[in-house]
Amino acid sequence: MKKRIFSLTLSSLFLSIILYAEEERPKIGLVLGGGGALGLAHIGVLKELEELQIPIDYIAGTSMGSVVAGMYASGMSPSEIERQFINMDWWEVLKDKSSYQFINYRKKRDDTRFMGMEFGLKNWKILFSPGVAHGQKLNNVLETFTINSTSITDFDLLNIPYRAVVTDLRSGKSVALKSGNLAQAMRASMAVPGAFTPVRMNGSVFVDGGILNNIPVEVVKEMGADIIIAVDVGSTAARKSAESDFHSLADVLGRTYTLMQRPNQEKQLALADLIIAPDLPNFSASQFYRTKEIIPKGQKAAKQMTPQLSLYSVDSKTFQIYLKKQRQKYTKEINITQVKITGNKAVSEIVIRNRIKTQKGPLNLNTVRNDLSRIYGLGDFQTVTHNLTPNREGYELEYNTIEKFWGPTYLHFGTKVEVTTDAAALWSLLLNYTHTQLNPLGGEIQIDLEGGGHKRYIKGEWYQPISWGKHVFIASSLIYSGEDIDYYVGNTDIADIKQHLAYGAFDTGISFFEYGEIRIGLLGGHAKADGHSGIIVLNEISDTIVAATTQLRIDQLDDAIFPTKGYQINIDGRFASKNMGSSETFSSLEAQLLVPFSLGPHTLIPKLIGGSSLGTDLPFYAEFDIGGLDSFAGYASDQLRGNYYGVGSLSYRYELGKLPPTFGNGLFAMVRGDIGNTWDTGSHIRINNLNYGILVGLGADTLVGICQIAVGKAESIHPRFYFSIGNTF
């Protein structure tokens, strides 16, 4: 017993000596300033500080500085932070949309039809989002990064006491957040107005802290730091903006913003004991994709100040004690005991639960991320985040949903222009009205109005799930389509056809959520077509149509415009019969298969598409047609027509570069080879009467839609130039 007491006394004495030594050492605070992608240099600074064995007792940051500071305070090493950022797909993270394969199929249909802007309609007033992006993916990434401190809400209890600096829009003051959800605080600190929506917390509305306090030295001083090291990643940009010739709007705006911010930054920097200012002349705040290049710049800047920094170095033993505290892990294994949903009002909880795969048991972060993508992919929420709250048995997993305040009635717009060398410009405008959440089961009404140089289109659809899981649904629609069609014989445009279709349809089907859907239904209506000009006169067609329909859609591509992986399968069948009241008996079956695969910037896209009349004779309005930029290279739009068709395409696409995440995806060079034809009878389908075409061009996926410029060449036809911009509908 005496030996045990003696042992405890020695341990207590040893601990007291260590604590006394720690108390005697001056407390060091680290300030990480804002600067967008330039803030990645903070990671290099942290790496060098650890090389020099400099412990950090307090840490605070603004914007990107708050993110790096929060990750370090929560227990991540500089190398871990570096690895996470280097492996991150910044374009995906900074975009709001869920990954395409997780979007509900009904939303996937709209992905190419509308421009990347959505408006709400309430009390006859048009509303829109207060920011280009809501930070959905960024939020999820930050929550993943800070998983070690998920149960800590007092930032003084983190491995290193931490503050995230934000700007409060209500009070107009700078605020240093010291409690709450760590990931949310980091996200609020970098909510750049216009780029990201504000973050609402406890009645306050927060945006980027850099507006009022981009280098928060005073904040760290108030935390108790004796020595303050400040990292200023914006000094180079400030110097460059002053040297500009101001011939561009960007230069003028950049300098204006600097003049507004810099005086206060200089005031804060004057309070620091040491300033590290990485030289970043060839980088901009938006270049997150240059992470590998920016991080070493921070380490180089810190290394150049080794003589000054070494004054704050500690011995190896003391530094190891510090590292043990900084790297402390609170949650070795997270066991989920309950999954909870909060925040939803218009959207049924049952509908949301059908999107969740996480079950009770050990936490799988990848499954949680996919759950968040699937819930967000419903299209009804501004953000969907998760929280972990400890309880007796483990942790409660909460999915917190914030519904769009501008919903559930939306307006979307689409536009397209297509120009070819031998035809007038084709253009169309699309206005879409969508009212979601008509009832607890998720009923929806969509109305499309399209008008343009060659087509008029009106469609109204009521889509109604009839099961709580949203699997089984019914859909009824009314459709009118009027179109001007160039009718070709060979390569000669011999007539202009006016075609009108008006019909109603009723379908029942099963939704596979993000995977696709299957439908069977019945349609009935009227078709009319006649040649109103040209070198010949075509007989007028005026038919009643009554037909059974089938449709299968499977879409697991990773992108609607320029996919790099996944697959897509489409099958459509139409079966009209005089026995049902139709003027003509005919059948058609059409199928498409698309399976892209990629290696780095290189993508190959094989595509097979074909159709058959199943031995019947199709009326003009039901014939298959191919030709045009996206159908068969070198031919005019819908130039080839028949009862049967088949086309095999092989596309090669090379990614030339990226657009800013909020303005689109990428810029590509493309080459496509097509082989196929149309035929009037099955007996005419032979290898020796196939046509060939090749297309070479450039394409971009932009905020306003697809932009393509290309040259197509088919045999026996002069090269045809194509230019198109806009959406696909």
Secondary structure, DSSP 8 states (H G I E B T S, - for coil): -HHHHHHHHHHHHHHHHHHHHHHHS--EEEEE---GGGGGHHHHHHHHHHHTT---SEEEEETHHHHHHHHHHTT--HHHHHHHHHH--HHHHTS-S--GGGS-HHHHHHHTTS-S--EEEETTEEEE-SEEE--HHHHHHHHHHTGGGTT--BGGGSSS-EEEEEEETTTTEEEEE-BS-HHHHHHHHT--TEEE--EEETTEEEEEGGGT-SS-HHHHHHHT-SEEEEE-TTHHHHHHHHT----SHHHHHHHHHHHHHHHHHHHHHTT-SEEE----TT--TT-GGGHHHHHHHHHHHHHTTHHHHGGG---HHHHHHHHHHHT--S-S--EEEEEEEES-SSS-HHHHHTT----SEE--HHHHHHHHHHHHTTS-EEEEEEEEEE-SSSEEEEEEEEE-TT-SEEEEEEEEEEEETTEEEEEEEEEEEEE--SSTT--EEEEEEEEESSEEEEEEEEEEE-STTS-EEEEEEEEEEEEEEEEEETTEEEEEEEEEEEEEEEEEEEE-TTSEEEEEEEEEEEEEEEEEEESS----EEEEEEEEEEEEEEE--S-SSS--S--EEEEEEEEE-GGGT-SS-EEEEEEEEE--EEETTEEEEEEEEEEE-TTS---GGG-EEE-BTTTBTTS-TT-EEESEEEEEEEEEEEEEEE--GGGEEEEEEEEEEEEEEEESSGGG--GGG-EEEEEEEEEEEETTEEEEEEEEEETTS--EEEEEEE---
